[in-house]
Amino acid sequence: MKRAQSITGLSTDGFREKVEAAKLLLLYPWTTYRNVFLSYIVEDTDRELIYYRLEDKDVVLKDWVAHMAEYLSGKVEGLMQQLPSSLESNDPVMMAEALGADITAFAEGAPRPISFFIDEVDRSPHNEEMQEFFRTLVNQLPGNVQLVVSSRLLRYQPWYGLVASGDAVVLGTEKRVNDVRYTVVDEPRPALEVYALGRGYALVNGQEITNWDGALPRNLFFYFVDNPLVTRDQIFEVFWPRLTTKEATNVFHVTKRKISERITMKVSEPGSFELTQYGGGFYTPSDKLIRYYDVHEFEDAVNNAMTTVDEDEEKALLMRAIELYKGPFLQDGTMGWMETRRTELRQLYSQSLIGMGRLCNEADDETAALGYFVRSLKETPEREDIHREVMLIYLNKGMIDDARTQYDAMCQTLDDSFGIGPSRESRELYEMIESRS
């Protein structure tokens, strides 16, 4: 519980109160701290944990619900009774009602409250079916069951309405230990500023680190900053998977020392300034430095925009996120973890643009909305729903040729990316466009 407290910035009682209060708990963007939360459930509460993680094959709702039913049937005796037969309907409401009934029946005989944890939900698109499924499921849950959802891409419904109603609580918006920029402290400490959105650079007390003594110290530096809670095994798997533990340990300590030297060289005070500290099996941010990280500020802006019910605040937060996104994450980096993170953050940036576009649409400012939607499609061209938003604006403006061109571009993208054609909704919109010509 102490580690959860140190990461979230909440007191022990505050963390427990926030976790226990909601029917739905959203871990966003807390996938980095998933193990902390799981440890809290297992060690610090009397809850029973039922866990399922979506896999690469879990692309659409029916598939991952079916796989979940099969998996949990083998793990939790007596849990899945009605859900398997409901899959034939392919109806998200019926599937959610069946799953809710199964959980309710199981919970009635359970000696302890239950946390039902669904992990990596962003592997499946958050379309209308997904929205209906989760809204229905939350309404079906009995009082002794809490649904926990982990995903980096939670932005729109059903979460917004559930958060606004008080049924859902978001964990991950608390003050992080490495998000501080110009903090007033009792004992002055060097200020480390890290900017990873774009080419990537770091400053210590306003002086940029330019000589990293090779690519490896720089890459490990950014990995530590982006992963403020990480084990040695995770580091070795990312950087030296083919080395023996002894070999990897030697290279790791040499590289880690080089990072410390680069930071210390920029500090006028005596001593050595480590980037990380080790305890409880984890490397975490060192308390010798005050740090600011643009990626976490960006993520916080998007996350807080999701949870606010104030439209003006949402707009300001989305604009802040868009402003912070100077370019792709470590845009010249080629390591696998960088590419994965780059994709995640690009999707969040696209979601920010889409959010602004929809706010502009609601304010009847189609011109501004069009600009945001077009920019979002440069980041995530596979978003068929946003292609339709653009086509509809063109149609409303009488720009029929532009609407046709957008439709053709969408069809080409869907074919190139997925080998599929446009949906019925898109085809019907195109027929409407043709009827206006």
MOTADA-V71681 format. One record per residue. N is the residue number from 0. RES is the residue in one small letter. D_LAST is the distance of its C-alpha to the last C-alpha in Angstrom with 1 decimal. Layout:
# MOTADA-V71681
n->(N N)
res->(RES RES)
d_last->(D_LAST D_LAST)
This chain:
# MOTADA-V71681
n->(0 1 2 3 4 5 6 7 8 9 10 11 12 13 14 15 16 17 18 19 20 21 22 23 24 25 26 27 28 29 30 31 32 33 34 35 36 37 38 39 40 41 42 43 44 45 46 47 48 49 50 51 52 53 54 55 56 57 58 59 60 61 62 63 64 65 66 67 68 69 70 71 72 73 74 75 76 77 78 79 80 81 82 83 84 85 86 87 88 89 90 91 92 93 94 95 96 97 98 99 100 101 102 103 104 105 106 107 108 109 110 111 112 113 114 115 116 117 118 119 120 121 122 123 124 125 126 127 128 129 130 131 132 133 134 135 136 137 138 139 140 141 142 143 144 145 146 147 148 149 150 151 152 153 154 155 156 157 158 159 160 161 162 163 164 165 166 167 168 169 170 171 172 173 174 175 176 177 178 179 180 181 182 183 184 185 186 187 188 189 190 191 192 193 194 195 196 197 198 199 200 201 202 203 204 205 206 207 208 209 210 211 212 213 214 215 216 217 218 219 220 221 222 223 224 225 226 227 228 229 230 231 232 233 234 235 236 237 238 239 240 241 242 243 244 245 246 247 248 249 250 251 252 253 254 255 256 257 258 259 260 261 262 263 264 265 266 267 268 269 270 271 272 273 274 275 276 277 278 279 280 281 282 283 284 285 286 287 288 289 290 291 292 293 294 295 296 297 298 299 300 301 302 303 304 305 306 307 308 309 310 311 312 313 314 315 316 317 318 319 320 321 322 323 324 325 326 327 328 329 330 331 332 333 334 335 336 337 338 339 340 341 342 343 344 345 346 347 348 349 350 351 352 353 354 355 356 357 358 359 360 361 362 363 364 365 366 367 368 369 370 371 372 373 374 375 376 377 378 379 380 381 382 383 384 385 386 387 388 389 390 391 392 393 394 395 396 397 398 399 400 401 402 403 404 405 406 407 408 409 410 411 412 413 414 415 416 417 418 419 420 421 422 423 424 425 426 427 428 429 430 431 432 433 434 435 436)
res->(m k r a q s i t g l s t d g f r e k v e a a k l l l l y p w t t y r n v f l s y i v e d t d r e l i y y r l e d k d v v l k d w v a h m a e y l s g k v e g l m q q l p s s l e s n d p v m m a e a l g a d i t a f a e g a p r p i s f f i d e v d r s p h n e e m q e f f r t l v n q l p g n v q l v v s s r l l r y q p w y g l v a s g d a v v l g t e k r v n d v r y t v v d e p r p a l e v y a l g r g y a l v n g q e i t n w d g a l p r n l f f y f v d n p l v t r d q i f e v f w p r l t t k e a t n v f h v t k r k i s e r i t m k v s e p g s f e l t q y g g g f y t p s d k l i r y y d v h e f e d a v n n a m t t v d e d e e k a l l m r a i e l y k g p f l q d g t m g w m e t r r t e l r q l y s q s l i g m g r l c n e a d d e t a a l g y f v r s l k e t p e r e d i h r e v m l i y l n k g m i d d a r t q y d a m c q t l d d s f g i g p s r e s r e l y e m i e s r s)
d_last->(64.4 65.6 63.0 60.2 61.6 61.8 58.2 56.6 58.8 59.5 63.0 64.1 63.8 60.5 59.0 60.4 59.2 55.7 55.6 57.2 55.4 51.9 50.6 48.1 49.1 46.4 47.8 45.3 45.6 49.1 48.9 51.5 53.8 53.2 56.8 58.2 56.5 57.6 61.1 61.0 60.1 62.7 65.5 65.1 63.9 65.0 61.5 60.9 58.1 55.6 53.4 50.4 48.5 45.1 45.2 42.7 42.0 41.1 37.4 36.0 37.6 39.1 40.6 42.4 43.6 45.0 46.7 48.0 49.5 51.1 52.5 53.9 55.4 57.6 58.4 58.9 60.8 59.5 56.3 53.6 54.1 50.9 48.2 48.4 47.7 44.8 42.9 42.1 39.8 37.6 37.2 37.7 39.3 41.7 42.6 43.3 45.3 47.3 48.0 49.0 51.3 52.9 53.5 54.9 57.3 58.4 58.9 61.1 63.7 63.3 66.2 64.1 60.7 57.9 55.4 52.5 51.0 47.7 47.4 44.6 41.8 39.3 39.4 37.0 33.6 33.6 30.8 30.7 33.2 35.6 35.3 36.1 39.0 40.7 40.3 41.8 44.5 45.7 46.1 48.1 50.6 54.2 56.1 58.0 55.0 52.9 49.7 49.4 46.2 46.2 43.1 42.1 38.4 38.8 36.4 34.3 34.9 37.0 39.5 38.5 39.2 42.3 43.7 43.0 44.7 47.7 47.4 46.7 48.4 47.3 50.0 49.5 48.8 52.6 54.2 54.6 57.7 56.0 53.4 55.8 55.5 58.1 60.1 63.4 66.1 69.8 70.4 68.3 66.5 64.5 60.8 58.5 54.9 52.5 49.0 47.2 43.6 43.3 46.1 48.7 51.8 54.7 57.0 60.5 61.6 59.0 60.0 57.6 59.0 58.4 61.0 60.4 62.9 60.3 57.0 58.6 59.9 56.6 54.7 57.2 57.1 53.4 53.8 56.5 54.5 51.4 53.6 56.1 57.6 58.3 61.1 62.9 61.8 58.2 58.8 60.6 57.9 55.3 57.5 60.3 59.5 61.7 64.7 67.6 68.0 70.9 69.1 65.9 68.2 69.9 66.6 65.2 68.1 68.3 64.5 64.8 67.8 65.9 63.2 66.0 67.5 64.2 63.9 67.6 67.7 65.4 67.7 70.8 72.5 74.9 74.0 71.4 67.9 66.3 62.6 63.3 66.0 67.0 67.9 67.6 66.1 63.2 62.5 61.2 60.8 64.1 65.3 66.7 63.3 60.8 57.4 53.8 50.9 47.4 45.9 47.6 46.6 42.9 43.3 45.0 42.3 39.6 42.0 43.0 39.4 39.0 42.1 41.9 40.7 40.5 36.9 38.3 40.6 37.9 35.8 38.9 39.8 36.4 36.5 40.0 39.0 36.2 38.8 41.4 39.2 40.2 39.2 39.6 43.0 45.7 43.0 45.5 47.4 47.4 49.4 47.9 48.4 46.6 43.6 43.5 43.8 41.2 38.7 39.7 39.5 36.2 34.7 36.4 34.9 31.4 32.2 33.3 30.1 28.1 30.5 30.0 26.2 26.5 29.0 26.8 24.0 26.6 27.5 24.0 24.0 20.7 21.4 24.7 23.5 20.9 23.8 26.0 23.6 22.9 26.6 27.4 25.3 27.4 30.3 29.1 26.0 26.6 25.6 22.6 22.5 22.1 19.3 17.5 18.7 17.2 13.8 14.0 15.2 12.4 9.9 12.4 12.7 9.1 9.7 6.7 8.8 11.8 10.7 10.3 13.5 15.2 14.6 16.1 18.9 19.6 19.9 22.2 24.3 24.8 25.8 28.1 29.7 30.0 29.1 26.6 23.0 20.7 21.7 20.4 19.1 17.1 15.7 14.8 13.0 11.0 10.2 9.1 6.8 5.3 5.6 3.8 0.0)
